Amino acid sequence: MATENQIKFTKEEDCIDESMMFREEADYLFSNGTNMEKDWRSAYPMVTMSYGATYILPTLDDLIREGTLTDEQVDYAIHCLCEAAGKATFIDNFAKEGLRMWLGAPHSISEDDGRLMGGYLEMFLQSLHAAYEVEAFNEEECIYVIDRAALANNMPKMVDAYRWFWYGMTKSLVNAQWSLWEEGSPEGKFRIKIAKKIDKFC
């Protein structure tokens, strides 16, 4: 229970708007009452991973373990949800134009070009600090080999979530003739290809 001497009040004029890790007088180091210390380099991965998946995916894993849901049911739900969300991302023309401006992609690169999706992926992976290699980046195809562990963040189903999300994005950002899929992944890697492909439902 808090006692009166533990209650602190900071006047508005004494408040600051920058974290300790960005202030010289704090030696660019955040520290709290439990002696946790972080600089901006160690805090950054935590910020980039602050999404709902860190809560929902472990919960779904628990539901699979206890038999409430099957692995197939969860995979199907992730597929449907993420593909639809990806398609909705660039369903409006202003969203496509906004991405093009953000990437600095000139209009000499047509809308029917998978490099737009490839450019988005590179910016995303760089912001995530996920290691990747580019095998191809041209008008016909874009191929990336990504560190699977970095993408999964200790949640294996996260990789599938990204795959279906990016698949949906490709359909609306480029067009329905283009796809994104996993192909020939080496051990510990996630190799994806962006190219034209005929999708068949069996």
Secondary structure as UniProt FT lines:
FT   HELIX           4..6
FT   HELIX           12..14
FT   HELIX           20..22
FT   HELIX           24..26
FT   TURN            27..28
FT   STRAND          30..31
FT   TURN            33..34
FT   STRAND          37..38
FT   HELIX           40..48
FT   HELIX           53..65
FT   TURN            66..67
FT   HELIX           71..89
FT   HELIX           93..103
FT   TURN            107..108
FT   HELIX           115..128
FT   STRAND          132..137
FT   STRAND          141..147
FT   HELIX           148..152
FT   TURN            153..154
FT   HELIX           157..173
FT   TURN            176..177
FT   STRAND          178..182
FT   TURN            187..188
FT   STRAND          189..196
//
